[in-house]
Amino acid sequence: MSITNILIIEDEKLNADRLKRLLREIKPSVHILDVLDNIVDSVNWFKDNEMPDLVMMDIRLSDGLSFEILENSKIDCPIIFTTAFDEYAVRAFKFNSVDYLLKPVEKKELADAMTKLENLLYQQLNQAPLQGLLDFIYPKDFRTRFLLPYKDGYKTIVVEDIQYFYSEFKSTHACLKSGHVEVVPQTMEELEQQLDPKFFFRANRQFIVHIDAIRRLHNHFNGKLKVEIKHSEATEILVSREKAQLLKNWLDY
């Protein structure tokens, strides 16, 4: 896996500019997605954008500690922490931390951290074929129904009746073909693991859609796709340029 798309969260502009320069010297192919300097903008960024390959994250920001970003966002990419203080090292490694660099960050230390990350990704990639063989020998059982509380008991809904799932206000909802909406206890990440990928596609951070619910795809701004859902014209599901081809391949298989 190549480390290409990098997000920088850094309180001071001079330090952010230094990181950008060092990263480009170490890996000329890197693309700096954005530079953010506070918690609020960072949380919103992760809500609206695809996960980067790496986050360079300062710990002390203008509106608090960056750990608040991690506690309020689902971040499953590697993180290299940068800080002028060494008191947060233990706490930092509770997250997806690859390294913890003290500022001012030196080129060699950053290069070593990038090499460490690439080695970790290489090891994971080499393990993938073995996992694929195990999955073939021992096929995974995917979820077929949900048992949900109802009045003084429970009711079931089957996945064939679900058009799509969406996340809103930290809750996950299942929109049924009938038009009813049910709250399910699973997170979107848990559903992504439990649902059969032949029938369900993670369109973005907010939506997982059933293949039979898709009426049409529309070209959208900047290479994105807009998914039109049957019987739900008001629902707007946008797929990023990076995922657009994956969606088309999935539908055409």
C-alpha positions as CSV (number, residue, x, y, z in Angstrom):
1,M,0.0,0.0,0.0
2,S,1.4,3.4,-1.0
3,I,1.2,6.3,1.5
4,T,-0.1,9.1,-0.8
5,N,-2.9,11.1,0.7
6,I,-1.9,12.8,4.0
7,L,-3.9,15.1,6.3
8,I,-2.0,17.5,8.5
9,I,-3.6,18.8,11.8
10,E,-1.2,21.3,13.2
11,D,-1.8,24.4,15.4
12,E,1.1,26.5,14.1
13,K,1.4,27.5,10.4
14,L,5.2,27.4,10.5
15,N,5.2,23.9,11.7
16,A,2.6,22.9,9.2
17,D,4.7,24.3,6.4
18,R,7.7,22.5,7.7
19,L,5.9,19.2,7.7
20,K,4.6,19.7,4.2
21,R,8.2,20.5,3.0
22,L,9.7,17.5,4.8
23,L,7.0,15.1,3.6
24,R,7.5,16.1,0.0
25,E,11.3,15.8,0.3
26,I,10.9,12.3,1.7
27,K,8.1,11.2,-0.6
28,P,7.7,13.5,-3.6
29,S,4.5,11.7,-4.6
30,V,2.6,12.6,-1.5
31,H,-0.6,14.7,-1.7
32,I,-1.5,16.9,1.2
33,L,-5.2,16.7,1.4
34,D,-5.7,19.6,3.8
35,V,-4.1,21.5,6.7
36,L,-6.4,22.0,9.8
37,D,-5.6,23.8,13.0
38,N,-8.5,23.1,15.4
39,I,-10.7,20.3,16.8
40,V,-14.1,21.5,15.3
41,D,-12.8,21.7,11.7
42,S,-11.0,18.4,12.0
43,V,-14.1,16.5,13.3
44,N,-16.2,18.0,10.5
45,W,-13.5,17.1,7.9
46,F,-13.6,13.4,8.9
47,K,-17.4,13.5,8.6
48,D,-17.3,14.8,5.1
49,N,-14.2,13.2,3.5
50,E,-12.7,9.8,2.8
51,M,-10.1,8.4,5.2
52,P,-6.6,9.6,4.3
53,D,-3.6,7.2,4.2
54,L,-2.0,9.0,7.1
55,V,-2.7,11.8,9.6
56,M,0.0,14.0,10.9
57,M,-1.6,15.2,14.2
58,D,-0.4,17.9,16.6
59,I,-1.6,17.2,20.1
60,R,-2.2,20.7,21.5
61,L,-4.5,22.7,19.3
62,S,-6.0,26.1,19.7
63,D,-9.3,24.8,21.1
64,G,-8.0,21.8,23.1
65,L,-6.2,18.5,22.8
66,S,-6.4,16.6,19.5
67,F,-7.5,13.4,21.4
68,E,-11.0,15.0,21.3
69,I,-10.9,14.6,17.5
70,L,-10.2,10.9,18.0
71,E,-13.0,10.5,20.6
72,N,-15.5,12.2,18.3
73,S,-14.5,10.7,14.9
74,K,-14.1,7.2,13.5
75,I,-10.4,7.3,12.4
76,D,-9.0,4.0,11.2
77,C,-5.9,5.2,9.4
78,P,-2.4,5.4,10.9
79,I,-1.5,8.5,12.9
80,I,1.9,10.1,13.5
81,F,1.6,12.5,16.5
82,T,3.7,15.6,16.6
83,T,4.1,17.7,19.8
84,A,6.4,20.0,21.7
85,F,5.5,18.0,24.9
86,D,6.4,14.4,25.8
87,E,3.7,14.1,28.5
88,Y,1.1,12.6,26.2
89,A,3.1,9.7,24.7
90,V,1.3,6.9,26.6
91,R,-2.1,8.3,25.8
92,A,-1.2,8.8,22.2
93,F,-0.3,5.1,21.7
94,K,-3.8,4.0,22.8
95,F,-4.9,5.2,19.3
96,N,-3.7,4.2,15.8
97,S,-0.3,5.7,16.5
98,V,2.7,4.8,14.4
99,D,5.1,7.2,16.0
100,Y,5.3,10.2,18.4
101,L,7.7,12.9,17.2
102,L,8.8,15.9,19.2
103,K,8.8,19.3,17.6
104,P,10.6,20.7,15.8
105,V,10.3,17.5,13.7
106,E,13.6,16.4,12.1
107,K,13.7,15.0,8.6
108,K,15.4,11.8,9.6
109,E,12.9,11.1,12.4
110,L,10.0,11.7,10.0
111,A,11.6,9.5,7.4
112,D,12.1,6.7,9.9
113,A,8.5,7.0,11.0
114,M,7.3,6.7,7.3
115,T,9.6,3.7,6.8
116,K,8.2,2.1,9.9
117,L,4.6,2.6,8.6
118,E,5.4,1.3,5.1
119,N,6.9,-1.9,6.7
120,L,3.8,-2.4,8.8
121,L,1.6,-2.0,5.7
122,Y,3.8,-4.4,3.7
123,Q,3.4,-7.0,6.4
124,Q,-0.4,-6.7,6.4
125,L,-0.5,-6.9,2.6
126,N,1.5,-10.2,2.7
127,Q,-0.9,-11.6,5.1
128,A,-3.9,-10.9,2.9
129,P,-3.5,-13.9,0.5
130,L,-3.5,-16.3,3.5
131,Q,-6.6,-14.7,4.9
132,G,-8.3,-15.0,1.5
133,L,-7.5,-18.7,1.4
134,L,-8.9,-19.1,5.0
135,D,-12.1,-17.3,3.9
136,F,-12.5,-19.7,1.0
137,I,-12.0,-22.8,3.1
138,Y,-14.2,-21.4,6.0
139,P,-16.8,-19.1,4.3
140,K,-18.1,-16.3,6.5
141,D,-21.8,-16.3,7.5
142,F,-23.3,-12.9,6.9
143,R,-26.2,-11.4,8.8
144,T,-29.6,-12.2,7.4
145,R,-31.9,-10.6,10.0
146,F,-32.1,-8.2,12.9
147,L,-33.9,-8.8,16.2
148,L,-35.2,-5.4,17.5
149,P,-37.1,-4.3,20.6
150,Y,-40.8,-3.7,19.9
151,K,-43.4,-2.6,22.5
152,D,-43.2,-5.3,25.3
153,G,-41.2,-7.8,23.1
154,Y,-39.2,-8.1,20.0
155,K,-39.7,-8.1,16.2
156,T,-37.4,-9.2,13.3
157,I,-36.6,-7.6,10.0
158,V,-34.7,-9.4,7.3
159,V,-31.9,-7.8,5.3
160,E,-33.8,-8.4,2.0
161,D,-36.3,-5.8,3.1
162,I,-33.7,-3.1,3.7
163,Q,-32.9,-0.6,1.0
164,Y,-30.1,1.2,2.8
165,F,-28.6,2.0,6.2
166,Y,-27.6,5.5,7.3
167,S,-26.0,7.1,10.2
168,E,-27.4,10.2,11.9
169,F,-26.8,11.8,15.3
170,K,-24.6,8.9,16.4
171,S,-27.4,6.3,15.6
172,T,-27.8,3.8,12.8
173,H,-31.0,3.5,10.9
174,A,-32.3,0.9,8.4
175,C,-34.6,2.3,5.7
176,L,-37.0,-0.5,4.6
177,K,-38.7,-1.0,1.2
178,S,-42.0,-0.2,2.9
179,G,-40.7,3.2,3.8
180,H,-40.5,2.5,7.5
181,V,-37.2,3.4,9.3
182,E,-35.9,1.3,12.1
183,V,-33.0,2.0,14.5
184,V,-30.5,-0.8,14.7
185,P,-27.8,-1.1,17.5
186,Q,-24.9,-1.8,15.2
187,T,-22.4,0.9,14.0
188,M,-21.8,1.4,10.3
189,E,-18.4,-0.2,10.7
190,E,-19.9,-3.3,12.4
191,L,-22.6,-3.5,9.6
192,E,-19.9,-3.3,6.9
193,Q,-18.3,-6.4,8.4
194,Q,-21.6,-8.3,9.0
195,L,-23.4,-7.6,5.7
196,D,-22.7,-9.6,2.5
197,P,-20.6,-7.4,0.2
198,K,-22.3,-9.0,-2.8
199,F,-25.5,-7.1,-1.9
200,F,-24.3,-4.1,0.3
201,F,-21.9,-1.3,-0.6
202,R,-20.4,1.3,1.7
203,A,-21.1,4.4,-0.4
204,N,-19.6,6.8,2.1
205,R,-19.3,7.3,5.9
206,Q,-23.0,7.9,6.3
207,F,-24.6,5.3,3.9
208,I,-24.6,1.6,3.1
209,V,-26.8,0.7,0.2
210,H,-28.4,-2.5,-1.0
211,I,-27.7,-3.3,-4.7
212,D,-31.4,-3.8,-5.5
213,A,-32.2,-0.3,-4.1
214,I,-30.1,1.5,-6.7
215,R,-32.1,2.9,-9.6
216,R,-29.5,5.0,-11.4
217,L,-26.1,6.6,-11.0
218,H,-25.6,10.3,-11.9
219,N,-22.3,12.0,-12.7
220,H,-21.7,14.6,-10.1
221,F,-19.2,17.4,-9.5
222,N,-15.4,16.6,-9.5
223,G,-15.7,13.0,-10.5
224,K,-18.2,12.0,-7.8
225,L,-21.3,9.9,-8.4
226,K,-24.8,10.5,-7.1
227,V,-26.8,7.4,-6.3
228,E,-30.6,7.5,-7.0
229,I,-32.5,5.2,-4.7
230,K,-35.8,3.6,-5.8
231,H,-38.9,5.1,-4.1
232,S,-36.7,7.6,-2.2
233,E,-35.9,10.4,-4.6
234,A,-35.2,12.8,-1.8
235,T,-32.3,10.7,-0.4
236,E,-29.0,12.1,-1.7
237,I,-26.1,9.6,-1.5
238,L,-22.8,10.9,-2.9
239,V,-19.8,8.6,-3.7
240,S,-16.4,10.1,-3.8
241,R,-14.2,10.1,-7.0
242,E,-11.9,7.5,-5.3
243,K,-14.9,5.1,-4.7
244,A,-16.8,5.8,-7.9
245,Q,-15.0,3.2,-10.0
246,L,-15.4,0.6,-7.2
247,L,-19.1,1.2,-7.2
248,K,-19.4,0.8,-11.0
249,N,-17.4,-2.4,-10.9
250,W,-19.5,-3.7,-8.1
251,L,-22.8,-3.0,-10.0
252,D,-21.4,-4.5,-13.2
253,Y,-20.1,-7.7,-11.7
